[in-house]
Amino acid sequence: MLSSRSSPLLPAALRTMAGAALAGALLLTACEPNRRPAQEPAAPRPPDSATIATPAPADAAPTAPAAAAVDAKERAYYTLSRGAIGQDFIRLNMREQELLEKVPKAQLKRITREMEGIEYPAYELRNPQHPEAPPTILELAEDMAGRPGLRIWRIEIQDPRYRTARGGIGIGSTYGDARRAYGVQTVELADAGLVAVSESVNMSWKLDASGIRFPAGRPLLKEDVPPATRITGILLFR
């Protein structure tokens, strides 16, 4: 942006022109330096400091497109929504065969889990970009409609990178955060431990029970859980 300084002095060539009238005009101009002839030729002047280009500081440089693309891809991978992880990458009720066709074999490991004495199959899902992270567990069950094959009936989240699309709730968030974002209908002891259930998104929030006082003679109510109680895991259920 140009400076708001007053106009520069007249060029020296104009001061050498003959004639009394011109001399008088120059005298008048000298008394009023801010006035110029209507058609004064452009006079060179030193560059204004505001117009000199200076390199931007290193920390002001914009994020490289490649880095931004990686961040966006990772956010998409670690998004949680009702019935799905990774922006519909894996869904509840997805057939086992579809899962195997969609996910590279190296990212899946078939395992066996147990609930109430009954064994059932599941898969560990790992992100090759973060091999040190705990796996996501995809639990399988028979088709509820009696069709052949197994389907995903529950997903267990153990990696704190996962966050809900709304509210950004994840492992490390608090019970109060989840309750404000999605509401909590019940708090109960289940096979996964103490969980708070949000039916609006079909998610259960595994809670750190170490700081909770369980009442004697009655079930634990959602109001009994301190808002600061930490979420230690997430279950997506159908």
VENMO-V837371 format. One record per backbone hydrogen bond with DSSP energy under -0.5 kcal/mol. CO is the residue of the C=O (numbers start at 1). NH is the residue of the N-H. If there is no record, write none. Layout:
# VENMO-V837371
co:CO nh:NH
co:CO nh:NH
This chain:
# VENMO-V837371
co:11 nh:14
co:12 nh:15
co:12 nh:16
co:13 nh:16
co:14 nh:17
co:19 nh:23
co:20 nh:24
co:21 nh:25
co:22 nh:26
co:23 nh:27
co:24 nh:28
co:25 nh:29
co:26 nh:30
co:27 nh:31
co:28 nh:32
co:32 nh:35
co:37 nh:40
co:48 nh:51
co:48 nh:52
co:49 nh:52
co:51 nh:53
co:57 nh:60
co:58 nh:61
co:64 nh:68
co:65 nh:69
co:66 nh:70
co:67 nh:71
co:68 nh:72
co:69 nh:73
co:70 nh:74
co:71 nh:75
co:72 nh:76
co:73 nh:77
co:74 nh:78
co:76 nh:79
co:78 nh:163
co:79 nh:86
co:80 nh:165
co:81 nh:84
co:83 nh:92
co:84 nh:81
co:85 nh:89
co:85 nh:90
co:90 nh:85
co:91 nh:94
co:94 nh:152
co:95 nh:99
co:96 nh:100
co:97 nh:101
co:98 nh:102
co:99 nh:103
co:104 nh:107
co:105 nh:108
co:107 nh:126
co:109 nh:124
co:111 nh:122
co:113 nh:120
co:115 nh:118
co:117 nh:119
co:118 nh:115
co:120 nh:113
co:121 nh:140
co:122 nh:111
co:123 nh:125
co:123 nh:138
co:124 nh:109
co:124 nh:126
co:125 nh:136
co:126 nh:128
co:127 nh:130
co:128 nh:131
co:130 nh:133
co:136 nh:125
co:136 nh:138
co:137 nh:139
co:137 nh:156
co:138 nh:123
co:139 nh:153
co:139 nh:154
co:141 nh:151
co:143 nh:146
co:147 nh:143
co:149 nh:143
co:150 nh:96
co:151 nh:141
co:152 nh:93
co:153 nh:238
co:154 nh:139
co:155 nh:157
co:155 nh:236
co:156 nh:137
co:157 nh:234
co:158 nh:160
co:159 nh:162
co:163 nh:80
co:164 nh:168
co:165 nh:167
co:166 nh:169
co:169 nh:164
co:170 nh:173
co:173 nh:231
co:174 nh:178
co:175 nh:179
co:176 nh:180
co:177 nh:181
co:178 nh:182
co:178 nh:183
co:179 nh:183
co:186 nh:197
co:188 nh:190
co:188 nh:195
co:190 nh:193
co:193 nh:190
co:194 nh:207
co:195 nh:188
co:196 nh:198
co:196 nh:205
co:197 nh:185
co:197 nh:186
co:197 nh:199
co:198 nh:201
co:198 nh:202
co:198 nh:203
co:201 nh:83
co:202 nh:237
co:203 nh:198
co:204 nh:206
co:204 nh:235
co:205 nh:196
co:206 nh:232
co:206 nh:233
co:207 nh:209
co:208 nh:211
co:209 nh:212
co:212 nh:214
co:221 nh:224
co:222 nh:225
co:224 nh:226
co:226 nh:229
co:227 nh:176
co:229 nh:175
co:230 nh:208
co:231 nh:172
co:233 nh:206
co:234 nh:157
co:235 nh:204
co:235 nh:237
co:236 nh:155
